[in-house]
Amino acid sequence: PHLDAGDLDEVTLTTNGTLLARHAAGLKETGVRRVNVSLDTLDPEGYRAVTRWGDVNKVLAGIDAALAEGLSVKLNAVVQKGRFERDAMDLIAHAHGRGMDLTFIEAMPLGGALESYGENHLPLGEAEAWLKARYTLDPVAKKTGGPARYMRVRETGGLIGFIAPLSCNFC
């Protein structure tokens, strides 16, 4: 009712994507037009290690279903030392090859992640510099209602975003 009344511009869902294949059609029916899917790696073992239980193939099937329903999909990946350097280029190719934006999020020092925060932490500035050594990044003025700062990757034509940990006070 809020969408129909004009009270909301859009309803966006952020998800780990594991049940998205089952629910993509229903989400579209209820007015969702955009989903953000957390996907730190395309590697099945790496994904299982990051999530402690997950199956990346379920997430990829969910993304496929969302795209097939006409939903706009954006991927979110948390930046971690070592993993970022291994996976960033594959994530960019996957996202941009399917018409999806990709946002890199600097890890926040929260909860149970604190014990490994220092050893796995990669500052967003270093991640951006790593990408700039491999791609031509042009700033763009895109606003999605969230805290991301966006750049276009000339080589792919797609967008990547960057979210700093202290920019997400409202999340």
N, C-alpha and C positions, 0 to 999 in steps of 0.2 A: 504493500500500500504506500510506503514512503517513496518508492521510486515513481509510482504512478502519479503521486501528488506533487512530485517535483521537489520534495524535501531533501532528497539525496541525488547526487550526480551519478553515483555508481555504487555497487556492492562488490567488493573484492575479497577473495578468500586466500589466506595463506595456509599452506598445508605441507605435510611431508610427502604427500602424493600417493601413499600406499593404498588408499581406498578410492582414489580419484577415478579409476577406470569404471568402478561400479556406480559412482555418483555423478559423473560429468553431465549426463543428460538432465538429471534432476536439478543440478545446480543451475544449468541454463534456464530451465523452466521457471525457477524461482527468481530469476532476474540477475544472477551472477553473470558477469561478462568477462571478468579477468581473474585469473588465479596466479598466485605466486607459489612456486614449488621449490622447496629446499632440496638442493642437489649439489653436494660438495665434490663428488667424483662420479665418473661413469664406470669405474673399476668395481666389479662385484665384491671382491674381497676387501678392497679399501672402503667401500660403502658399508659393508657389514662391520668393519672395525670402527668406523666413525659412529654408526648408529647403535652398535652393540647387538643388533639382531636383524637389521633390515635386509630386504631383497631389492636391489636396484632395478631389477626387471619389472617389479610391480610398479615402481615409480615411473619408469619409462613407458609402460603400458598406460598408466594414468595420464601422462602427458599426451600420448598419442590419442587417447579418448577425448581429452579436453580440446585438443586441436581439431579433431574430427567433428566435434560439436560446434566449432566456431568460436570457442572461448579464446581470449588472448592469454598467452602463457608467458610469464617471466620466471626465469630461474634465479635462485639465490644461493650463493656459495660462500661459506665462511672461510676466510683466509687463514691457513695454518702453514707454518714453516715446513718445507719439504713437500708436503702434499700440494700446495699451491703451484710450486715449480713443476711438479709432475703432471698436474691435471688441468691447469688453466687453459692451455692452448686447445686441448681436446674439448673442454666445456664451451669455449668460445666457438669453435668450429661446429659443435653439435647445436648450440643455441642459435647461432646466426644462420646456419644451414637450414633451419626449420622456421626461420622468421621470428625467433624469440629473443627478447632482451635478456641480459645476464647481469646480475648485480653481485659484486664482491663486498662482503661484510667483514670488517675487522672484528675479531673475537673480543667479547667483553669479559672482563675478569669477574665471573659470577660463580657462585655456588660450588659444586663439585669439580668444576674445571680449574679451580684455583691452583691445585697442586701441580698441574702440568702447564699452566698458563705461560710461564716464563720460557720453558723449553720449546713450546709449540708456537709462541706468539710471533707473528709477522706483522709489523706495522703497515698500515695501509699505504703509506707513502713509499715504502720499499716495494710493495707489490705493484703499485702503479709504475714505479721506475722500471721494474722488471718487464712489465708489459710494454712500456715505451721503448725499450731496447729491441723489441721484437715486432711492434706494430706502430703505425702512425695513428695517434689518437687526437681527435679534434673535439674540443669542448662543444656541447650543445645546450641549449636552453630548454630542456624538457622538465616539466613539473608533473608529478603524478600524485601529489598530496602526501608523499613520503619524504624521507630525509636524504634520498640519494642525489648525488651529483653525477651527471651523465657525460659520456664521451662517445663519439662515433669512431669505430675502427675502420679506417679507410680501406684496408685490405678485404674486409668482409661486408662492409656497408651496414653492419649491425651496431647496436648500442650496448655499451657496458656502463654500469653504474658503480659507484663507490659509496659505502655507508660507513662513516666513522663511528666508533662506539659511543661517544658522548653526544652524537647527533640524534640519538633515538630515544630521547626522554619520554616521548609520548607513546612508544611502542607497547 
